[in-house]
Amino acid sequence: MLFGRRRVEEELERIRAANLPSEQEKEETEVKNESGSDETVESVDLGITGKDVLAMIIAAFSIVIPYALIFLGVAVLFIYLFFR
């Protein structure tokens, strides 16, 4: 049991060390913080392509269309039964 716990703690330390920023990244962050907030924020390229936009549109339609079809079906059924 003790050996397993030590191994888990070693792995957690390794994971923490891997997730920490490198010394170069720390220095860059410090330089940016020291320069002040007068600078404008640089835009970050997300790398969104046309296929990504198409996938987002299809995902939005897949959420909205079922509700719209149900609403239209109920409306048509109501009108049909009301004016029969």
C-alpha positions as a Markdown table, in Angstrom:
| # | Residue | x | y | z |
|---|---|---|---|---|
| 1 | Met | 0.0 | 0.0 | 0.0 |
| 2 | Leu | 2.8 | 2.4 | 0.9 |
| 3 | Phe | 4.6 | 1.7 | -2.4 |
| 4 | Gly | 1.5 | 2.4 | -4.4 |
| 5 | Arg | 0.9 | 5.7 | -2.6 |
| 6 | Arg | 4.5 | 6.9 | -3.2 |
| 7 | Arg | 4.2 | 6.0 | -6.9 |
| 8 | Val | 0.9 | 7.9 | -7.2 |
| 9 | Glu | 2.5 | 10.9 | -5.6 |
| 10 | Glu | 5.5 | 10.7 | -7.9 |
| 11 | Glu | 3.2 | 10.6 | -10.9 |
| 12 | Leu | 1.3 | 13.6 | -9.6 |
| 13 | Glu | 4.5 | 15.5 | -9.2 |
| 14 | Arg | 5.5 | 14.6 | -12.8 |
| 15 | Ile | 2.1 | 15.8 | -14.1 |
| 16 | Arg | 2.4 | 19.1 | -12.1 |
| 17 | Ala | 5.9 | 19.7 | -13.4 |
| 18 | Ala | 4.7 | 19.0 | -17.0 |
| 19 | Asn | 1.9 | 21.5 | -16.7 |
| 20 | Leu | 4.0 | 24.3 | -15.3 |
| 21 | Pro | 5.1 | 26.9 | -17.8 |
| 22 | Ser | 8.7 | 26.8 | -18.8 |
| 23 | Glu | 11.2 | 29.5 | -17.7 |
| 24 | Gln | 11.1 | 31.2 | -21.0 |
| 25 | Glu | 7.3 | 31.4 | -20.9 |
| 26 | Lys | 7.5 | 32.8 | -17.3 |
| 27 | Glu | 9.9 | 35.5 | -18.5 |
| 28 | Glu | 7.7 | 36.4 | -21.4 |
| 29 | Thr | 4.7 | 36.7 | -19.1 |
| 30 | Glu | 6.6 | 38.9 | -16.7 |
| 31 | Val | 7.8 | 41.2 | -19.5 |
| 32 | Lys | 4.2 | 41.5 | -20.8 |
| 33 | Asn | 2.9 | 42.3 | -17.3 |
| 34 | Glu | 5.7 | 44.9 | -16.7 |
| 35 | Ser | 4.9 | 46.6 | -20.0 |
| 36 | Gly | 1.6 | 47.7 | -18.7 |
| 37 | Ser | -2.0 | 47.5 | -19.9 |
| 38 | Asp | -1.6 | 50.4 | -22.4 |
| 39 | Glu | -0.9 | 48.0 | -25.2 |
| 40 | Thr | -3.7 | 46.6 | -27.3 |
| 41 | Val | -4.6 | 42.9 | -27.1 |
| 42 | Glu | -3.2 | 40.9 | -30.0 |
| 43 | Ser | -5.6 | 38.8 | -31.9 |
| 44 | Val | -5.1 | 35.1 | -31.7 |
| 45 | Asp | -5.4 | 33.0 | -34.8 |
| 46 | Leu | -7.8 | 30.1 | -33.9 |
| 47 | Gly | -7.3 | 28.3 | -37.1 |
| 48 | Ile | -11.0 | 28.0 | -37.9 |
| 49 | Thr | -11.4 | 26.9 | -41.5 |
| 50 | Gly | -14.5 | 26.9 | -43.7 |
| 51 | Lys | -15.2 | 23.3 | -42.8 |
| 52 | Asp | -15.2 | 24.2 | -39.1 |
| 53 | Val | -17.8 | 26.9 | -39.8 |
| 54 | Leu | -19.9 | 24.5 | -41.8 |
| 55 | Ala | -19.7 | 22.0 | -38.9 |
| 56 | Met | -20.9 | 24.7 | -36.4 |
| 57 | Ile | -23.8 | 25.7 | -38.7 |
| 58 | Ile | -24.9 | 22.0 | -39.1 |
| 59 | Ala | -24.6 | 21.6 | -35.3 |
| 60 | Ala | -26.8 | 24.6 | -34.7 |
| 61 | Phe | -29.4 | 23.4 | -37.2 |
| 62 | Ser | -29.4 | 20.0 | -35.6 |
| 63 | Ile | -30.4 | 21.6 | -32.4 |
| 64 | Val | -33.0 | 24.1 | -33.7 |
| 65 | Ile | -34.7 | 22.1 | -36.5 |
| 66 | Pro | -36.4 | 19.4 | -34.4 |
| 67 | Tyr | -38.0 | 22.0 | -32.2 |
| 68 | Ala | -39.1 | 24.1 | -35.3 |
| 69 | Leu | -40.6 | 21.0 | -36.9 |
| 70 | Ile | -42.5 | 20.0 | -33.8 |
| 71 | Phe | -43.9 | 23.6 | -33.5 |
| 72 | Leu | -44.9 | 23.6 | -37.2 |
| 73 | Gly | -46.5 | 20.1 | -36.8 |
| 74 | Val | -48.5 | 21.2 | -33.8 |
| 75 | Ala | -49.5 | 24.5 | -35.5 |
| 76 | Val | -50.6 | 22.6 | -38.7 |
| 77 | Leu | -52.5 | 20.0 | -36.7 |
| 78 | Phe | -54.2 | 22.8 | -34.6 |
| 79 | Ile | -55.2 | 24.7 | -37.7 |
| 80 | Tyr | -56.5 | 21.6 | -39.4 |
| 81 | Leu | -58.6 | 20.6 | -36.4 |
| 82 | Phe | -59.8 | 24.1 | -35.8 |
| 83 | Phe | -61.0 | 24.9 | -39.3 |
| 84 | Arg | -62.3 | 21.5 | -40.3 |
